[in-house]
Amino acid sequence: MKVNTGDEKILRKYLLGDLSPEEQQEVELQLMSDEDAYDLLVAAEDDLIDASIAGKLKGDELERFNNYFLAAGERQRKLQFGRSLERFVRDSPRSAASPESPARDVFWGAVANFLRYRPAIAYAASAVVVLMIVGSMWSVFRIVELQRQLHSATAQLADVGRERDETKRQLGESQSLGERMRAQVQALEETLGATKSSVPQALLAFNLIPGLSRSSSDIPKIAITANASLLQFSLTLLDDNYDSYRAALRDAGGQELWTRDRLSATTTRDGKAVVLTVPIPLLSNGDYSFSLMGISDSRPPESISSFYFRVVRQ
């Protein structure tokens, strides 16, 4: 059954608990979803209180009003307020108006007569005043809270600005360092180019095998003569299972000095090997190593082995 919450009789029965459980549940669902229906319910509640104060409720309605409707404490307070206002208006002497202020007394008398049988309206007006006061206090609180949040956001923005400036400074230093390193590499390449064009180059060739540790007594020693400018290394491969290779030259501290990518395996008299040529100016007396990695399109790069050697300049 469809219950019409716009019907005053239905709302009156709902407030007095005179509906079936199914009808009561349907009314409550409409009240939760329809704001206009809730406003009509509040108006029907005020009408019931007015009718009770005026003595218009009889029989079953009066019994349900006292036992069911007034079970809510808020309704009891509204009824008490309405009765107090009705007694105040009733007991006020009508002859108390002074001849000096007839217009004022007529006005307040009209207001009293209007509110006499409408205590719910007076209660609603008082509630509006209270809500206005509470709303003003809440607005002040919100303004203070928003100001606090604004100060916090301003401080955070200042911190972000300082971090941004620090990051820019560090980035500038990194770029400057990179420029200096590129300039040094370029100067080295120019030096090598000049050496190639002016002096016959001496090429030293060495074969390195994997499996030796840095502390091994069999680590190869490479003697570099004064007229040598290039070193050719053959890094022996145990298996040739990769599309290409990457070789990195490192010093004794593990610092990467020089790299070559996309190296291919070649066939030497000792088997498969990766052959690469290193400029001698990169090397001084000390221990070095090559780290060899295998590159394949079908799987990630893999570290194959390390090749250790020691440089002795003569």
Phi and psi in degrees as a GROMACS rama.xvg file:
@    title "Ramachandran Plot"
@    xaxis  label "Phi"
@    yaxis  label "Psi"
@TYPE xy
-84.4479  119.919  LYS-2
-96.1607  130.191  VAL-3
-95.1974  106.725  ASN-4
-75.0435  -4.7041  THR-5
-83.7295  -6.92656  GLY-6
-85.3485  121.781  ASP-7
-62.377  -34.2408  GLU-8
-66.1528  -40.7331  LYS-9
-62.9179  -44.6151  ILE-10
-65.1157  -37.4352  LEU-11
-64.0912  -44.203  ARG-12
-64.5965  -37.138  LYS-13
-62.9232  -43.37  TYR-14
-66.995  -29.5353  LEU-15
-92.817  2.47854  LEU-16
68.8493  33.4469  GLY-17
-106.146  23.5493  ASP-18
-111.2  157.205  LEU-19
-69.6797  160.05  SER-20
-56.8544  -37.7822  PRO-21
-66.5502  -44.1668  GLU-22
-65.6849  -39.8341  GLU-23
-63.6736  -40.8162  GLN-24
-65.4169  -39.6608  GLN-25
-66.339  -40.0933  GLU-26
-61.8727  -43.1714  VAL-27
-64.5982  -37.5123  GLU-28
-64.0686  -40.8659  LEU-29
-68.1728  -35.6695  GLN-30
-65.6741  -34.7797  LEU-31
-74.5702  -23.029  MET-32
-107.405  -12.4409  SER-33
-125.047  111.054  ASP-34
-66.1794  -36.2767  GLU-35
-64.2294  -38.7494  ASP-36
-63.3902  -36.8257  ALA-37
-67.0386  -39.3567  TYR-38
-62.1388  -40.0476  ASP-39
-64.5945  -35.5063  LEU-40
-65.2338  -41.916  LEU-41
-62.5263  -41.2391  VAL-42
-64.3686  -40.8535  ALA-43
-64.7586  -35.208  ALA-44
-64.3337  -42.9956  GLU-45
-64.0641  -38.8389  ASP-46
-63.5684  -38.766  ASP-47
-63.5639  -41.5324  LEU-48
-64.71  -42.7114  ILE-49
-60.5434  -42.3571  ASP-50
-65.1694  -35.6759  ALA-51
-67.0426  -43.6786  SER-52
-64.7855  -36.8637  ILE-53
-79.8184  -2.55786  ALA-54
74.0611  26.9866  GLY-55
-92.2057  -7.30621  LYS-56
-88.7346  131.63  LEU-57
-133.287  158.079  LYS-58
54.9694  -127.253  GLY-59
-63.507  -36.4287  ASP-60
-62.5206  -43.8893  GLU-61
-64.3121  -40.7785  LEU-62
-65.0473  -44.4457  GLU-63
-66.3014  -34.824  ARG-64
-61.4077  -46.2213  PHE-65
-72.8081  -38.6153  ASN-66
-91.3495  -30.9704  ASN-67
-108.383  -52.7194  TYR-68
-63.9908  -44.2806  PHE-69
-82.4212  10.4697  LEU-70
-67.5246  -23.0281  ALA-71
-85.448  129.924  ALA-72
-62.029  -35.0153  GLY-73
-63.3092  -39.019  GLU-74
-68.7473  -35.655  ARG-75
-62.306  -40.3871  GLN-76
-67.4057  -38.5876  ARG-77
-64.0816  -41.334  LYS-78
-64.691  -42.0538  LEU-79
-64.6729  -40.0243  GLN-80
-63.7589  -42.9689  PHE-81
-62.993  -41.6012  GLY-82
-66.169  -40.5619  ARG-83
-62.7598  -42.8538  SER-84
-65.0046  -37.8871  LEU-85
-65.4302  -40.8332  GLU-86
-66.8036  -39.2578  ARG-87
-63.02  -44.5828  PHE-88
-66.3641  -38.569  VAL-89
-69.1658  -38.567  ARG-90
-84.4435  -10.9283  ASP-91
-67.9227  128.886  SER-92
-68.3234  129.919  PRO-93
-75.6108  -20.33  ARG-94
-92.504  10.4807  SER-95
-79.1166  -7.62382  ALA-96
-69.8503  133.554  ALA-97
-85.8494  151.802  SER-98
-65.2206  -17.7842  PRO-99
-77.3911  -17.8979  GLU-100
-134.092  56.9882  SER-101
-66.8597  -38.8965  PRO-102
-64.2807  -40.2042  ALA-103
-65.8014  -42.6236  ARG-104
-67.0251  -37.6763  ASP-105
-62.0923  -41.7128  VAL-106
-62.8517  -50.7333  PHE-107
-68.394  -29.3302  TRP-108
-65.3444  -40.4159  GLY-109
-64.663  -39.4409  ALA-110
-63.2572  -42.8919  VAL-111
-63.5257  -42.8014  ALA-112
-64.2967  -35.2712  ASN-113
-66.8596  -39.5789  PHE-114
-85.2687  -10.6828  LEU-115
-58.7811  -46.5027  ARG-116
-102.973  16.5553  TYR-117
-132.969  58.4072  ARG-118
-63.4365  -28.4557  PRO-119
-63.5623  -35.2455  ALA-120
-66.1054  -42.9661  ILE-121
-62.7667  -40.4136  ALA-122
-63.1296  -41.399  TYR-123
-63.7573  -39.4661  ALA-124
-63.101  -41.9425  ALA-125
-63.1817  -40.5786  SER-126
-63.2665  -37.2131  ALA-127
-62.8312  -42.1446  VAL-128
-61.9841  -45.167  VAL-129
-61.9428  -42.1191  VAL-130
-63.5217  -37.2313  LEU-131
-63.859  -41.1368  MET-132
-65.3025  -46.9893  ILE-133
-62.7557  -39.8411  VAL-134
-63.1956  -38.7551  GLY-135
-64.6626  -43.6471  SER-136
-63.4093  -40.7896  MET-137
-64.3143  -39.0802  TRP-138
-62.5641  -42.623  SER-139
-62.1708  -43.8113  VAL-140
-61.3258  -43.0043  PHE-141
-64.9955  -38.6587  ARG-142
-62.2278  -44.2861  ILE-143
-62.8094  -42.4236  VAL-144
-64.8335  -41.575  GLU-145
-65.1416  -37.9842  LEU-146
-63.2051  -40.6412  GLN-147
-63.265  -43.2696  ARG-148
-63.9887  -36.5657  GLN-149
-64.3556  -43.8867  LEU-150
-62.0587  -41.4285  HIS-151
-63.7763  -43.2264  SER-152
-64.461  -38.6747  ALA-153
-62.7477  -42.2221  THR-154
-64.6285  -40.101  ALA-155
-64.7563  -39.7613  GLN-156
-63.1072  -38.6764  LEU-157
-63.5347  -41.7527  ALA-158
-62.8146  -42.5367  ASP-159
-62.0968  -39.3669  VAL-160
-63.1999  -41.765  GLY-161
-65.5011  -41.7625  ARG-162
-63.4426  -38.251  GLU-163
-63.8297  -43.4176  ARG-164
-62.8817  -39.5741  ASP-165
-66.1708  -39.8208  GLU-166
-63.8443  -41.5363  THR-167
-62.7203  -39.4037  LYS-168
-64.4184  -45.5548  ARG-169
-63.9755  -37.9868  GLN-170
-64.1309  -40.3092  LEU-171
-62.9547  -40.7601  GLY-172
-64.4709  -41.0931  GLU-173
-63.6474  -41.6573  SER-174
-64.255  -39.6324  GLN-175
-64.2323  -41.3171  SER-176
-64.2993  -40.8186  LEU-177
-62.6751  -39.9166  GLY-178
-62.7763  -41.659  GLU-179
-64.2703  -41.0008  ARG-180
-66.0164  -40.4333  MET-181
-63.5599  -37.7727  ARG-182
-64.5834  -39.6831  ALA-183
-65.7009  -42.1903  GLN-184
-63.2524  -42.2878  VAL-185
-62.4825  -41.6807  GLN-186
-63.4649  -38.7066  ALA-187
-64.742  -42.7564  LEU-188
-64.2234  -38.994  GLU-189
-63.9191  -39.5291  GLU-190
-63.1824  -41.9809  THR-191
-64.6156  -39.3502  LEU-192
-63.6516  -42.0002  GLY-193
-65.2697  -37.203  ALA-194
-65.1614  -40.74  THR-195
-62.9969  -36.6071  LYS-196
-82.6198  -23.8359  SER-197
-105.216  -29.9082  SER-198
-126.877  133.587  VAL-199
-58.0037  128.707  PRO-200
-86.5897  141.954  GLN-201
-103.882  126.835  ALA-202
-106.688  122.88  LEU-203
-102.098  133.459  LEU-204
-118.884  136.004  ALA-205
-139.643  146.801  PHE-206
-109.049  126.157  ASN-207
-115.068  141.761  LEU-208
-117.104  149.887  ILE-209
-80.1634  170.278  PRO-210
101.727  -13.1158  GLY-211
-89.6067  142.103  LEU-212
-93.756  166.073  SER-213
-64.3125  -30.984  ARG-214
-87.7039  0.272239  SER-215
-67.2168  144.171  SER-216
-76.3122  -14.3008  SER-217
-93.6167  11.6981  ASP-218
-60.4865  129.863  ILE-219
-61.8526  139.924  PRO-220
-109.862  128.66  LYS-221
-111.867  115.919  ILE-222
-92.5176  122.605  ALA-223
-104.269  121.217  ILE-224
-83.5565  167.362  THR-225
-67.8891  -31.9613  ALA-226
-90.2015  0.0608432  ASN-227
-82.846  138.386  ALA-228
-122.822  -18.3481  SER-229
-134.867  146.519  LEU-230
-120.277  127.898  LEU-231
-107.724  124.621  GLN-232
-112.022  138.986  PHE-233
-112.13  111.233  SER-234
-93.8809  107.333  LEU-235
-66.5692  135.132  THR-236
-104.227  133.676  LEU-237
-77.1947  -35.4283  LEU-238
-143.525  144.067  ASP-239
-109.094  85.0806  ASP-240
-116.347  17.4619  ASN-241
-128.882  156.869  TYR-242
-71.7672  -37.8388  ASP-243
-154.329  178.377  SER-244
-137.8  158.305  TYR-245
-128.394  129.495  ARG-246
-118.145  135.337  ALA-247
-126.366  127.208  ALA-248
-89.0801  127.168  LEU-249
-126.329  150.375  ARG-250
-87.6864  -174.246  ASP-251
-64.148  -25.7757  ALA-252
-86.2276  1.76969  GLY-253
86.8127  3.92485  GLY-254
-73.9808  130.174  GLN-255
-77.589  123.464  GLU-256
-104.675  -29.9481  LEU-257
-164.126  141.855  TRP-258
-137.935  155.61  THR-259
-140.044  132.94  ARG-260
-110.523  167.321  ASP-261
55.5109  42.9057  ARG-262
-85.7484  141.1  LEU-263
-106.187  151.301  SER-264
-77.1565  139.753  ALA-265
-123.598  161.073  THR-266
-94.606  123.456  THR-267
-117.141  179.484  THR-268
-67.7615  -20.28  ARG-269
-96.7995  4.28018  ASP-270
115.11  -159.021  GLY-271
-72.2544  140.609  LYS-272
-155.438  158.374  ALA-273
-102.398  119.725  VAL-274
-105.351  131.136  VAL-275
-147.237  154.585  LEU-276
-116.497  131.335  THR-277
-117.854  133.803  VAL-278
-65.9524  131.219  PRO-279
-63.1144  -33.1401  ILE-280
-57.8522  -15.8044  PRO-281
-74.8718  -16.3632  LEU-282
-111.258  142.219  LEU-283
-132.817  -176.042  SER-284
-61.7631  131.374  ASN-285
147.376  -176.972  GLY-286
-96.1136  142.128  ASP-287
-139.17  170.648  TYR-288
-154.98  153.925  SER-289
-106.861  130.837  PHE-290
-101.853  119.672  SER-291
-107.725  130.104  LEU-292
-122.2  141.877  MET-293
-94.6093  133.831  GLY-294
-113.956  129.335  ILE-295
-141.04  144.639  SER-296
-69.9483  -22.9326  ASP-297
-92.3431  -8.6117  SER-298
-153.821  163.565  ARG-299
-67.8191  161.617  PRO-300
-57.7592  144.679  PRO-301
-127.785  138.987  GLU-302
-77.6099  125.502  SER-303
-93.0997  -60.1965  ILE-304
-167.424  173.572  SER-305
-120.412  146.178  SER-306
-123.04  115.218  PHE-307
-100.634  146.66  TYR-308
-157.147  163.981  PHE-309
-125.228  134.668  ARG-310
-102.58  132.213  VAL-311
-128.499  114.925  VAL-312
-85.7721  137.895  ARG-313
